[in-house]
């Protein structure tokens, strides 16, 4: 995972193909706890002790996402749970950026 987290997301304007199902499976083995139902998006759930801990985590994710120029869908629910969903909107599927960002999010101390 260090290999992925040391990389930088690259701007994507479209015009490239999403990762294949086999590549997606390979990268899912590298990022801990991330899942995909459709090989178009990846997601992960997090649970925190309280609402403010969940918000603090979201703020850390937002900072990394802004630095990388690659922004996830973030959902807070049940007052202490967060779902992060990643995919590359411009290509309608997964790119390396999604796995790079997932690995950086995994490095956040919870």
ZIRA-V300549 format. One record per backbone hydrogen bond with DSSP energy under -1.0 kcal/mol. CO is the residue of the C=O (numbers start at 1). NH is the residue of the N-H. Records with the same first field share a line. If there is no record, write none. Layout:
CO->NH / NH
//
This chain:
1->5
2->6
4->7
20->24
21->25
22->26
23->27
24->28
25->29
27->30 / 31
35->43
42->86
43->35
44->84
46->82
50->54
51->55
52->56
53->57
54->58
55->59
56->60
57->61
58->62
59->63
60->64
61->65
62->66
63->67
64->68
65->69 / 70
73->85
75->83
77->81
80->48
81->77
82->46
83->75
84->44
85->73
86->42
88->91 / 92 / 93
93->88
94->19
95->98
96->100
97->101
98->102
99->103
100->104
101->105
102->106
105->108
//
